[in-house]
Amino acid sequence: MCEANAYIYENGEERLYLESVDILRPEGDRIYLRNLFGEQKELKGRIKEISLLSHKIVLERVE
């Protein structure tokens, strides 16, 4: 499988935001995520880093 876990980078730390992300779609200043189980989340932010080898997505909130 090729899903990844999404993390929020805040205060110098990464916190798990959503596991098994299947879809990540930037929509203007927002990021839409959906995982394999149908759970959906959306946040105002930006992509900080994606590591395909580690199956890891790091996001940052934008105010």
Buried (B, 14 or more C-beta within 10 A) or exposed (E): EEBBBBBBBEEEEBEEBBEBBBEBEEEEEEBEBBBEEEEEEEBEBEEEEBEEEEBBBBBBEEE
